[in-house]
Every structure is written in structure tokens, then in C-alpha cells.
Amino acid sequence: MKRTNIFKVNLWILIGILAITFTSCERDSLLSDEELVETEVHEHHLAHRNCGKDHHMEALLSDPDYRMAYEKRMEKFETYHRENAGTRALCADPVIIPVAVHYQGVSSPNSSCLIALAQTQITVLNDDFQGKNSDISKWNSDQSHFPGIVNGETCVKFVLADQNHPSGYGLSNGDLAVTINKTNGDQVNQWSGYLNFFIQPNIGVLGYSPLGGAGNGDGVVIDANAFGVGNGCNGVTPQSPYNLGRTLTHELGHYLNLDHIWGNGCNVDDLVNDTPNQSQENYGCPNVPVSSCGSKDLSMNYMDYVNDACMYMFSNGQSGRMENYIAASLGGLVNNASSVISSGGSSGGGNDNDDDDTEPTSECGKPSSSSVSNLTETSAKVNWTEMADAIRYRIKYKVVGTAGYTYKTTTTPSKTLNNLVAGASYQYNIKTQCPTGWTSYTTESYFTLVDGGSGGGDQDPGCADIKVTIKLDDFPEETTWEIIDDQTNQVVLSGGPYNASQAGKTKNKTVCLEDGLYSFYIDDEYGDGICCDYGNGSVKLKKDNGQVFAALDGYFGYYDVIYFEVNNGVPSFKSEDKDVKQVQTGKKQRNIADNSN
């Protein structure tokens, strides 16, 4: 569809155009007589709702790198969606998504007003997605026209983040994640892990979003005259009939992988089973029901083009599709929530009337205290404060004054250290793996063993020390890896992405694994492995004696996987599965361009 300038329409020019071209009625760009009368009062309004999703996706997919990553993300989602279709249950514990709002190009901003406007908009989102919006009552009377269709109650809650903000934006802990004239564009990498809303003046459409966001600093863009509700603020003033916050509801639906409800006409579906076929978009406030394609249009759906006051529901199928997209493709947002949202997560919480609408805590962190008990000649038990939501803990220790730590991992807030040197003084540090990743280590603590004979070795019974040695290529920022316990599907060790300054360097990490089956997974974001076009990266998995039991040559596409087993404390290679090496072009040119800045 055509883009129109939303808020800078010159009425007299439009009247002249209509006088000349009244016989050609292009749906998206010309105003009817009735709408012209309304425009005299609201000079800055669009004649019809419009959305820049299609044009935005065309631009994004023209980049081969984005297209490959997008296709991989969609393939992962489709697999998950097929396996979980029809398994929705009542929402007892909504998934928390951390939100950041970025106002751009606001003259003479009133920060307190803009923050309050962001909060009211988040409340609208939560009500709309959870099916708690006050005008859902309209659906109760309309539903008789749509037998078999149920309104959706999406099990998700959007919360303005208030902790651990990226540096450089003037935000402190406790401040809501609202920036004003601090960002530009529709993707800011530093805000990866957040659902970002970019509010910009005069973008030419009401809003736009990728069809299926990545959570990598991208987000939804909303015109400054279609964001929020009420009177707005200086420079950001929601205008009727798009002043109820539903533009963001519509665009966020795109971000969570919902297409427009009409698909692309009667013969092209929107990929949601319970939305009827529809020939085209509906505008304004049509009388319900409108019919096309041999069925009744779900015109009041948030993914149609009607006015804010006349859209008030998602279908159950749409809610399920969005929930599955979050689970399959936006784990980075979900996992980041406990790190950037304080306990309670009430910022922009919405209409919380349900007793079971509980929130996660953000208490997971490095232990606040520790102690040592059961000291013997060659062993000691270290105990520490248990942290809420901790996945596991890591303790490193060594004889004071020596080089090289020994590392142990445990899922409980204590660890017995065996085969120590009698009479020696030890120092140790502890860190926690939270849902969002590892914390830093605690400061050094100390203990001294009882005098006596010396012990030797350091092997924990039933636990095999596995050392991961990775030589990075010239683009270490593209590399991530993890070891997964195949029995529990939990990540037991991970690394990357690395800073660009680490190019060509060798990184080492150690983990102690109990008997079982494991997989080591390495991923290259660009799809050209870590060898051999741009560096000579490789991976080695070693036993505690330094012997290599599995290795990767670094020559793969997006990923390479080693499957291995620990049996009676001895690790052994099982098999390997790698992505086919992709032919990449233009990487050197990209690097040169980056360095030229």
C-alpha cells in the first residue's frame, strides 16, 4: 500500500487533488467527503490506518545476512509451533517481557510526562494481550456472529525494566527504561535483550515492525501522534482516532509473528486457523459483521485496520501463535527479565486483578556470604547463601600464593572440596548462574586445613573435569557456545559472544560433569564457522589430564555439535553434527567499513 504523510497533510492541496482525481479512488491515499469534514477539525489525522510492516520487511530481507538469520529463526519457530499447536492451557504464570521505550526527536521534552505516557501505554498492551481490556465486552455481543471463535488471552506481561540498564543513557538502578533523545533509528544493539519501542515524529505511517522480531536491539516503531492515550506530552500527542494505544498493540502483534488478518486476500491465509478468510483490510468503524470470501470478517481484530475504538480482540489461535513465538524465538528477552526488572515487576503492569498473576523475583545474584565447615586434613565443605532462581553455582579455589585455580560446579549452595593439601591455606570465590547468565565472582574468602599428611589429585568422585579450549577467529563477536546436559536440557557451561579485541586468542573454561550424555554446541552468527576464511579457529574438549577426547576443526556454517558421554568419570566422544559450510561474501568489505568509522 502507499505511504502517506500522517500529520503534515495540507488540506487545500488534498482538496485540489480530489477535485482533479475524484474518479480514481485509491483506498490508502484519498479521503472521502465525510473524512474531509473530519480533517477540517483534526488536520493532522490519517484518512485511514496504515502500517509499514511490509515495506520494512522488504528492506530487511534484502540483506542476505538478515535473511539467513530470519529464515533460521522462522524454521525454529515453525517446528516448535507444530509440536505445541493446540496445547494452550489457562494462564497461571504469564511470561515476563522487559520493555524499554525510546523517544526520539522530541523538542522541549517533559521527562516525567513522557515516562507516565509510556506507563499508560504498557498498561494498554497488557490489557489488550491478556484479554482484560474494558471494551472486550463488545466482543461478548459480537461473538454470536462468529461461532467457534474465542477471544484470546495471551499469557504474557510487558514490564518497563528498572534495573541494570545499559550504560551511557543516564539511567540508574530504579529508573524506568525510558530514554529521551538518546537513541536513533529502529535498532540499538546496546538494548539487546529488551523489547524496544521507538517513538519517532512523522514517520509516514502509524507504525512498523518486523514480522517476527529477534530481540537483538530491534523493536517496534510508532509515530509520535499514535503512541499512548490521553492528552499526551509536548511532541508526543496521540490523535483521534488512533489515541487509545492500539497502534502499538497492532505492531507488537507483528513483532510476535502475526500477519495482517486478511493475509493477502481470500486465497492467502494469515497462518492462523481460527481467523476467517478475508478479502482485504477494513477501515474506520464498520458495522458488524462485514462479509467477504464467503465468511464474516473479524474486523474488530487487532490485526485489521479499523480505528482504535473498534478493535478489541485477538483470537485464541493468534494468542497461541504469539506464545509459541516467544517460547521458540525470544528466549533472550524472557531470560533477561529477572536481571533488568526488580522484584514485583509492577512498572506498567496493567490490570492485575487475578490472584495468580505472580511475578518473578530478581534476587538471583552472587552469594552475599559464605562459610567453611567440616575441615579435615584434606577436605573442607564450603557453604554459601542460597540465591533465588539460581540454576547452579561455580566455586574456584587454590592454595594461597599459587597459580591456577581448580573449578567445581554444583546445583546446591554448598560444595565439599576433596584431595586438598593438608595444612595449606586456601582462597576461594563463588559465582551464580542465573536465568540471565553468570554473575561475577565474589571477593576472595579463605580457610586453612588441619595439619597432617598431604593429599594429591583433585578429582571429585563421580565428576569429570572437562576443559573447553577455543581458538577464536577474526570475528569473535559472532561466536557463542554451550554445553547442554541432554538429560535435563539445561546449559551447564557457556561462552561468548566475545569482544572484537579477542580475535585470534585462545579461551579456556572448565566444568565438572557427572555421568551422563552431553552436547557441545558452537554457533557462528554470520554462518561461516570459525575457520578458515577469516582466521584459524578451532575447538578442543580435554580430560582433566589434558588429553583431547573430542575436537572441531572450526569449518562449519552456522553451527557444529559434538555429542559426548561421561561414564564412570571418563568422558568419550560419541558423534558430531555440523551445519553445511555456507559461502559468504562481502565480509571483508563490511569489516573495512566498520573500521573506517
VMD Tcl script that draws the C-alpha trace (Angstrom):
set ca {
  {0.00 0.00 0.00}
  {1.05 3.62 -0.40}
  {2.66 5.50 2.42}
  {1.12 8.87 3.25}
  {2.41 11.69 5.40}
  {0.35 11.25 8.54}
  {0.48 14.55 10.26}
  {1.64 17.16 7.70}
  {-1.28 16.95 5.29}
  {-2.11 20.24 3.62}
  {-5.87 20.29 3.40}
  {-6.06 22.67 0.48}
  {-3.68 20.55 -1.58}
  {-5.80 17.50 -0.83}
  {-8.95 19.34 -1.88}
  {-7.24 20.27 -5.14}
  {-6.17 16.68 -5.71}
  {-9.67 15.42 -5.03}
  {-11.12 17.93 -7.47}
  {-8.82 16.69 -10.21}
  {-8.80 12.98 -9.44}
  {-12.24 12.27 -7.95}
  {-12.72 9.42 -10.40}
  {-9.71 7.47 -9.10}
  {-10.34 6.30 -5.55}
  {-7.16 4.76 -4.23}
  {-8.09 3.19 -0.92}
  {-4.98 4.13 1.04}
  {-4.33 7.70 -0.06}
  {-7.54 9.66 -0.86}
  {-10.11 10.96 1.59}
  {-13.87 10.59 1.31}
  {-16.15 13.64 1.65}
  {-17.07 12.55 5.17}
  {-13.44 12.18 6.12}
  {-12.60 15.59 4.64}
  {-15.08 17.21 7.02}
  {-13.41 15.41 9.91}
  {-10.00 16.54 8.65}
  {-11.01 20.18 8.92}
  {-11.25 19.63 12.66}
  {-8.30 17.21 13.00}
  {-5.92 18.49 10.39}
  {-3.14 16.12 11.29}
  {-5.00 12.82 11.04}
  {-4.53 10.00 8.58}
  {-7.52 9.22 6.40}
  {-7.01 5.51 7.13}
  {-4.87 3.40 9.38}
  {-1.71 2.21 7.67}
  {1.26 0.11 8.67}
  {4.78 -0.06 7.30}
  {5.42 -3.72 8.13}
  {5.53 -4.93 4.52}
  {7.95 -2.25 3.34}
  {10.09 -2.72 6.43}
  {10.36 -6.46 5.85}
  {11.25 -5.93 2.19}
  {14.14 -3.73 3.26}
  {15.30 -6.13 5.98}
  {15.16 -9.23 3.79}
  {17.18 -7.55 1.05}
  {20.18 -8.02 3.37}
  {21.46 -11.60 2.85}
  {22.75 -11.81 6.43}
  {19.39 -10.80 7.88}
  {17.55 -13.15 5.53}
  {19.61 -16.16 6.61}
  {19.15 -15.38 10.31}
  {15.43 -14.73 9.76}
  {14.87 -17.98 7.89}
  {16.68 -19.88 10.63}
  {14.52 -18.18 13.28}
  {11.31 -18.95 11.37}
  {12.29 -22.58 10.83}
  {12.87 -22.97 14.55}
  {9.53 -21.34 15.31}
  {7.57 -23.44 12.81}
  {8.99 -26.64 14.30}
  {8.07 -25.52 17.81}
  {4.65 -24.29 16.70}
  {3.79 -27.61 15.03}
  {4.81 -29.55 18.10}
  {2.88 -27.30 20.51}
  {-0.21 -26.37 18.48}
  {-3.42 -26.93 20.40}
  {-1.72 -27.35 23.79}
  {-2.66 -23.99 25.35}
  {-3.74 -24.05 28.97}
  {-5.13 -21.45 31.34}
  {-2.56 -18.79 32.11}
  {-1.35 -19.28 35.67}
  {2.05 -17.60 35.34}
  {2.48 -15.07 32.48}
  {5.82 -14.82 30.73}
  {7.51 -11.53 31.65}
  {8.95 -9.43 28.80}
  {11.21 -6.49 29.74}
  {10.38 -3.30 27.84}
  {12.36 -0.16 27.02}
  {10.76 2.94 25.48}
  {12.91 5.29 23.40}
  {11.55 8.73 22.50}
  {13.39 10.29 19.57}
  {13.37 13.82 18.17}
  {11.22 15.35 20.95}
  {11.55 19.13 21.29}
  {11.46 20.58 24.82}
  {10.64 17.20 26.37}
  {8.89 16.86 29.72}
  {10.52 13.71 31.06}
  {8.00 12.99 33.84}
  {5.13 13.33 31.38}
  {6.80 11.07 28.82}
  {7.53 8.40 31.44}
  {3.90 8.47 32.61}
  {2.74 8.22 28.98}
  {4.93 5.15 28.48}
  {3.43 3.54 31.57}
  {-0.15 4.09 30.41}
  {0.73 2.62 27.01}
  {2.19 -0.50 28.63}
  {-1.00 -0.85 30.66}
  {-3.00 -0.81 27.41}
  {-0.76 -3.51 25.96}
  {-1.17 -5.81 28.93}
  {-4.93 -5.36 28.98}
  {-5.21 -5.96 25.23}
  {-2.94 -9.00 25.08}
  {-4.36 -10.60 28.22}
  {-7.96 -10.02 27.13}
  {-8.63 -7.74 30.10}
  {-9.43 -4.62 28.08}
  {-12.66 -2.95 29.17}
  {-14.11 -2.96 25.65}
  {-13.81 -6.74 25.36}
  {-17.47 -6.53 26.38}
  {-18.20 -5.55 22.77}
  {-16.97 -8.98 21.72}
  {-19.49 -10.59 24.03}
  {-22.28 -9.18 21.86}
  {-20.44 -9.70 18.57}
  {-19.39 -13.29 19.20}
  {-22.72 -14.74 18.10}
  {-21.77 -13.81 14.52}
  {-18.60 -15.92 14.78}
  {-19.46 -19.40 16.09}
  {-16.41 -21.37 17.16}
  {-14.16 -18.31 17.57}
  {-12.97 -17.45 21.08}
  {-11.13 -14.29 22.08}
  {-7.50 -14.89 23.03}
  {-5.91 -14.31 26.42}
  {-2.19 -14.25 25.70}
  {-0.08 -15.50 28.62}
  {2.43 -12.64 28.61}
  {3.09 -9.50 30.62}
  {5.09 -6.49 29.43}
  {7.00 -4.60 32.13}
  {9.15 -1.50 31.89}
  {12.63 -2.52 33.03}
  {14.10 -0.70 36.03}
  {17.47 -2.36 36.81}
  {20.93 -2.89 35.27}
  {20.39 -0.57 32.32}
  {22.97 -0.26 29.54}
  {25.50 2.45 30.34}
  {25.62 5.78 28.55}
  {21.90 6.60 28.73}
  {21.79 8.47 32.02}
  {19.74 5.79 33.78}
  {20.36 4.49 37.29}
  {19.01 1.42 39.08}
  {15.41 2.13 39.95}
  {14.87 4.36 36.91}
  {12.39 3.10 34.37}
  {13.89 2.15 30.99}
  {12.70 5.28 29.19}
  {15.21 7.24 27.13}
  {14.58 10.66 25.61}
  {16.57 11.81 22.58}
  {19.32 9.31 23.42}
  {18.85 6.88 20.50}
  {18.34 6.94 16.75}
  {16.80 4.54 14.27}
  {14.90 1.31 14.82}
  {17.64 -0.89 16.25}
  {20.07 -0.16 19.09}
  {22.39 -3.09 19.83}
  {23.09 -1.95 23.39}
  {19.43 -2.59 24.18}
  {19.54 -6.21 23.10}
  {17.51 -8.36 25.48}
  {14.74 -5.76 25.73}
  {11.53 -5.34 23.78}
  {12.18 -1.86 22.39}
  {9.58 0.72 21.41}
  {10.94 3.60 19.32}
  {8.72 6.69 19.25}
  {9.52 8.96 16.32}
  {7.85 12.01 14.74}
  {6.49 12.00 11.19}
  {7.50 8.51 10.09}
  {4.95 8.46 7.24}
  {2.89 5.60 8.69}
  {1.31 4.97 12.07}
  {3.94 2.36 12.87}
  {6.00 -0.54 11.64}
  {7.68 -3.66 12.94}
  {9.49 -6.74 11.63}
  {7.23 -9.75 11.13}
  {8.84 -11.80 13.88}
  {11.36 -9.78 15.90}
  {14.76 -11.02 17.03}
  {15.23 -9.39 20.45}
  {18.69 -8.20 19.41}
  {18.08 -4.49 19.94}
  {15.38 -4.28 17.29}
  {11.81 -3.34 18.09}
  {8.60 -1.59 17.13}
  {8.45 1.95 15.72}
  {5.40 4.11 16.47}
  {4.62 7.57 15.17}
  {4.65 10.21 17.91}
  {0.98 11.00 17.22}
  {-0.17 7.41 17.68}
  {1.58 6.45 20.94}
  {-0.17 6.28 24.28}
  {-3.55 7.54 25.46}
  {-4.93 10.76 26.89}
  {-3.59 14.25 26.25}
  {-0.03 13.09 25.66}
  {3.01 15.30 26.15}
  {4.80 18.03 24.26}
  {5.86 16.48 20.95}
  {4.11 13.16 21.61}
  {0.35 13.61 21.38}
  {-1.96 10.71 20.47}
  {-4.51 11.89 17.91}
  {-8.03 10.59 17.33}
  {-8.98 8.06 16.01}
  {-5.62 6.49 16.95}
  {-5.44 7.70 20.53}
  {-6.26 4.56 22.52}
  {-2.85 2.91 22.23}
  {-3.97 0.24 19.76}
  {-1.37 1.11 17.11}
  {1.29 -0.41 19.35}
  {-0.97 -3.42 20.03}
  {-1.22 -3.96 16.25}
  {2.50 -3.53 15.56}
  {3.54 -5.64 18.54}
  {1.36 -8.39 17.10}
  {3.62 -8.26 14.02}
  {6.73 -8.41 16.21}
  {5.32 -11.57 17.79}
  {4.82 -13.08 14.31}
  {1.19 -12.23 13.48}
  {0.44 -11.11 9.95}
  {-2.45 -8.87 8.96}
  {-5.66 -10.78 9.47}
  {-6.62 -10.65 5.78}
  {-3.32 -12.31 4.79}
  {-3.21 -11.24 1.16}
  {-6.79 -11.83 0.08}
  {-9.25 -14.71 0.02}
  {-6.76 -17.27 -1.24}
  {-3.83 -16.27 1.01}
  {-4.17 -17.16 4.69}
  {-2.70 -15.34 7.69}
  {-1.49 -18.75 9.03}
  {-3.91 -18.69 11.98}
  {-6.56 -21.42 11.88}
  {-9.37 -19.66 13.71}
  {-9.39 -16.36 11.80}
  {-11.83 -16.36 8.85}
  {-10.70 -15.69 5.29}
  {-10.93 -12.02 4.44}
  {-10.58 -10.27 1.09}
  {-8.96 -7.06 2.30}
  {-8.50 -4.72 5.24}
  {-11.39 -2.92 6.95}
  {-11.21 0.76 7.88}
  {-12.97 3.13 10.24}
  {-15.71 1.54 12.37}
  {-17.65 -0.87 10.15}
  {-20.98 -2.34 11.14}
  {-20.51 -5.88 12.45}
  {-20.50 -8.23 10.66}
  {-18.77 -7.40 7.37}
  {-18.66 -10.32 4.93}
  {-16.12 -11.37 2.31}
  {-14.63 -14.58 0.94}
  {-17.85 -16.39 1.82}
  {-17.47 -15.72 5.55}
  {-17.75 -12.93 8.08}
  {-14.69 -10.69 8.62}
  {-13.21 -10.47 12.11}
  {-12.99 -6.72 11.62}
  {-12.66 -5.96 15.34}
  {-9.39 -7.91 15.47}
  {-6.26 -6.00 16.45}
  {-4.58 -7.12 13.21}
  {-7.15 -5.39 10.96}
  {-7.02 -1.68 10.05}
  {-10.07 -0.30 11.88}
  {-9.93 2.65 14.29}
  {-8.63 2.17 17.81}
  {-12.12 2.26 19.34}
  {-13.33 -0.52 17.02}
  {-10.56 -3.10 17.53}
  {-10.71 -5.05 20.76}
  {-9.63 -8.69 20.46}
  {-7.10 -11.31 19.41}
  {-8.35 -14.78 18.56}
  {-7.35 -17.78 20.63}
  {-5.26 -19.03 17.72}
  {-3.41 -15.73 17.45}
  {-2.62 -15.80 21.17}
  {-1.26 -19.33 20.86}
  {0.90 -18.36 17.88}
  {2.38 -15.41 19.78}
  {3.06 -17.50 22.88}
  {4.85 -20.11 20.78}
  {6.91 -17.44 19.01}
  {8.05 -16.04 22.35}
  {8.98 -19.53 23.57}
  {10.81 -20.53 20.38}
  {12.48 -17.30 19.27}
  {12.56 -14.70 22.05}
  {14.20 -16.58 24.89}
  {16.77 -13.79 25.16}
  {14.03 -11.37 26.21}
  {12.44 -13.79 28.65}
  {15.75 -14.76 30.22}
  {16.78 -11.13 30.63}
  {13.68 -10.20 32.61}
  {14.93 -11.22 36.06}
  {18.12 -9.24 35.52}
  {16.52 -5.94 34.50}
  {13.21 -5.96 36.38}
  {13.13 -5.52 40.15}
  {11.09 -7.74 42.44}
  {7.39 -7.43 41.70}
  {7.78 -6.09 38.18}
  {4.89 -3.68 38.58}
  {6.01 -0.94 36.18}
  {3.33 -0.68 33.53}
  {1.79 -3.84 34.93}
  {-1.72 -3.42 33.63}
  {-5.00 -4.57 35.10}
  {-3.78 -7.07 37.71}
  {-6.90 -8.41 39.33}
  {-6.06 -12.11 39.26}
  {-4.61 -13.68 42.38}
  {-2.39 -15.93 40.27}
  {-0.80 -13.04 38.34}
  {2.50 -13.52 40.11}
  {5.88 -12.05 39.24}
  {9.38 -13.45 39.19}
  {11.97 -12.05 41.56}
  {15.33 -10.63 40.57}
  {17.10 -11.80 43.70}
  {19.40 -14.10 41.79}
  {22.95 -12.83 42.17}
  {26.33 -13.80 43.55}
  {26.18 -15.17 47.11}
  {26.28 -12.49 49.79}
  {28.16 -14.60 52.35}
  {29.91 -17.95 52.79}
  {31.46 -20.14 55.49}
  {33.59 -23.27 55.76}
  {32.77 -26.34 57.86}
  {33.84 -29.98 58.31}
  {37.52 -29.14 57.92}
  {39.77 -32.21 57.85}
  {43.34 -32.76 56.79}
  {42.43 -32.97 53.10}
  {38.86 -31.71 52.69}
  {36.54 -28.84 53.53}
  {32.89 -28.07 52.95}
  {32.14 -24.56 51.69}
  {28.62 -23.24 52.32}
  {27.10 -20.03 50.97}
  {23.86 -18.06 50.83}
  {21.27 -19.70 48.58}
  {20.16 -17.36 45.79}
  {16.60 -17.28 44.46}
  {16.21 -18.66 40.91}
  {19.83 -19.86 40.82}
  {20.47 -22.57 38.23}
  {23.84 -23.62 39.61}
  {26.93 -22.30 41.34}
  {30.62 -22.29 40.47}
  {33.43 -22.27 43.02}
  {37.08 -21.74 42.16}
  {39.83 -22.34 44.71}
  {43.61 -22.62 45.03}
  {46.38 -22.68 47.60}
  {47.18 -19.12 48.57}
  {50.18 -17.82 46.63}
  {49.99 -20.42 43.84}
  {48.88 -20.01 40.24}
  {45.93 -21.74 38.64}
  {42.51 -22.35 40.15}
  {40.52 -25.56 40.39}
  {36.86 -25.22 39.43}
  {33.81 -27.12 40.68}
  {30.13 -26.78 39.78}
  {27.11 -27.64 41.91}
  {23.35 -27.06 41.95}
  {23.26 -26.74 45.76}
  {24.60 -23.84 47.91}
  {27.50 -25.90 49.22}
  {30.41 -27.96 47.92}
  {32.80 -30.38 49.57}
  {36.34 -29.92 48.29}
  {38.36 -33.14 48.46}
  {42.01 -34.17 48.00}
  {43.36 -30.87 49.29}
  {46.85 -30.23 50.62}
  {46.96 -30.81 54.39}
  {47.84 -27.76 56.46}
  {47.58 -25.43 53.46}
  {45.67 -22.15 53.36}
  {43.18 -21.83 50.51}
  {41.40 -18.91 48.89}
  {38.12 -19.29 47.01}
  {35.48 -17.34 45.09}
  {31.90 -18.24 44.14}
  {29.57 -17.13 41.36}
  {25.98 -17.95 40.39}
  {24.38 -18.93 37.12}
  {21.07 -17.06 36.98}
  {18.43 -17.39 34.24}
  {20.10 -14.44 32.51}
  {23.65 -15.82 32.75}
  {26.58 -15.96 35.14}
  {27.25 -13.30 37.76}
  {30.76 -12.13 38.59}
  {32.72 -13.92 41.32}
  {32.55 -12.93 44.97}
  {35.61 -11.38 46.59}
  {38.22 -13.80 47.99}
  {37.49 -15.80 51.12}
  {39.95 -18.06 52.95}
  {40.26 -21.22 55.06}
  {43.16 -23.28 56.44}
  {43.23 -27.07 56.66}
  {44.23 -29.17 59.66}
  {47.90 -30.16 59.70}
  {48.66 -33.73 58.63}
  {49.56 -35.78 55.59}
  {49.17 -34.30 52.18}
  {46.57 -35.29 49.71}
  {47.00 -35.49 45.99}
  {44.91 -35.02 42.93}
  {41.71 -33.12 42.75}
  {39.12 -35.31 41.13}
  {35.68 -35.10 42.67}
  {34.17 -38.61 42.89}
  {31.63 -39.17 40.10}
  {32.56 -35.89 38.46}
  {34.79 -35.43 35.39}
  {36.61 -32.15 34.78}
  {36.05 -31.12 31.14}
  {38.20 -28.32 29.75}
  {36.91 -26.40 26.72}
  {39.66 -24.76 24.68}
  {38.52 -22.46 21.87}
  {40.78 -20.62 19.47}
  {38.78 -17.67 18.14}
  {38.71 -16.42 14.57}
  {38.93 -12.82 13.34}
  {35.29 -12.16 14.29}
  {34.89 -13.46 17.86}
  {31.83 -11.29 18.41}
  {29.93 -13.76 16.17}
  {30.80 -16.83 18.26}
  {28.79 -18.36 21.10}
  {28.88 -21.87 22.55}
  {27.39 -24.01 25.30}
  {27.46 -27.46 26.84}
  {23.99 -28.94 27.40}
  {23.04 -31.77 29.72}
  {20.94 -33.90 27.36}
  {19.01 -35.48 30.24}
  {17.75 -32.20 31.69}
  {18.21 -29.97 28.63}
  {20.00 -27.49 30.92}
  {23.03 -25.43 29.90}
  {25.91 -26.36 32.20}
  {28.63 -24.15 30.67}
  {28.67 -21.43 28.03}
  {30.77 -18.70 26.48}
  {30.64 -15.80 24.04}
  {29.95 -13.66 22.25}
  {33.48 -12.34 22.70}
  {34.82 -8.82 22.36}
  {36.37 -8.00 18.97}
  {39.69 -7.41 20.77}
  {39.83 -11.17 21.47}
  {40.31 -12.02 17.77}
  {42.71 -14.93 17.30}
  {43.08 -15.58 21.02}
  {42.56 -18.86 22.85}
  {39.92 -19.07 25.59}
  {39.63 -21.81 28.22}
  {36.79 -22.85 30.53}
  {36.38 -25.88 32.77}
  {33.34 -27.66 34.12}
  {32.95 -30.79 36.26}
  {30.29 -33.09 34.79}
  {28.58 -36.04 36.39}
  {28.00 -39.26 34.45}
  {25.57 -38.74 31.58}
  {25.11 -37.63 27.96}
  {26.07 -34.12 26.84}
  {26.28 -32.00 23.72}
  {28.71 -29.19 22.97}
  {27.13 -26.66 20.60}
  {29.01 -23.81 18.89}
  {27.24 -21.18 16.81}
  {28.53 -18.58 14.36}
  {26.08 -15.73 13.85}
  {27.34 -14.95 10.35}
  {27.18 -18.56 9.13}
  {30.82 -19.03 8.08}
  {32.15 -21.02 11.05}
  {35.39 -20.01 12.76}
  {37.78 -21.34 10.13}
  {39.26 -20.79 7.66}
  {38.38 -17.71 5.63}
  {38.90 -15.25 8.47}
  {41.20 -16.87 10.98}
  {42.03 -20.39 12.07}
  {39.60 -21.06 14.88}
  {39.15 -24.49 16.42}
  {37.72 -26.26 19.48}
  {39.16 -28.95 21.73}
  {37.48 -30.78 24.59}
  {40.01 -32.17 27.06}
  {40.04 -34.53 30.00}
  {41.45 -33.39 33.36}
  {44.86 -34.80 32.36}
  {44.95 -32.60 29.28}
  {44.19 -35.38 26.79}
  {41.90 -34.30 23.93}
  {38.86 -36.55 23.60}
  {36.93 -34.51 21.01}
  {37.80 -31.69 18.62}
  {36.26 -29.45 15.96}
  {38.23 -28.01 13.06}
  {36.09 -24.86 13.03}
  {34.96 -25.40 9.44}
  {31.14 -25.24 9.51}
  {28.25 -22.92 8.65}
  {26.03 -21.69 11.45}
  {26.67 -24.45 13.97}
  {28.65 -27.56 14.90}
  {27.73 -30.03 17.62}
  {29.79 -32.65 19.50}
  {27.87 -35.32 21.38}
  {29.83 -36.95 24.19}
  {29.34 -39.13 27.23}
  {30.76 -39.20 30.75}
  {30.86 -42.76 32.11}
  {32.42 -43.57 35.48}
  {34.03 -40.14 35.45}
  {35.63 -40.65 31.99}
  {34.47 -38.52 29.03}
  {34.35 -40.00 25.50}
  {33.35 -38.77 22.04}
  {30.09 -40.11 20.56}
  {29.33 -38.24 17.31}
  {29.36 -34.90 15.51}
  {26.70 -32.97 13.57}
  {27.64 -29.81 11.69}
  {25.85 -27.28 9.52}
  {26.98 -27.22 5.90}
  {29.57 -24.51 5.28}
  {27.94 -21.51 3.62}
  {29.65 -19.36 1.00}
  {29.79 -15.82 2.38}
  {30.71 -12.68 0.52}
  {31.31 -9.10 1.47}
  {32.59 -9.76 4.98}
  {35.96 -8.11 4.41}
  {34.21 -5.12 2.92}
  {31.93 -4.92 5.94}
  {34.92 -5.07 8.27}
  {36.72 -2.33 6.36}
  {33.59 -0.16 6.51}
  {33.25 -0.73 10.24}
  {36.88 0.17 10.90}
  {36.65 3.31 8.79}
  {34.37 4.84 11.39}
}
mol new
graphics top color blue
foreach p $ca { graphics top sphere $p radius 0.5 }
foreach p [lrange $ca 0 end-1] q [lrange $ca 1 end] { graphics top cylinder $p $q radius 0.2 }
display resetview
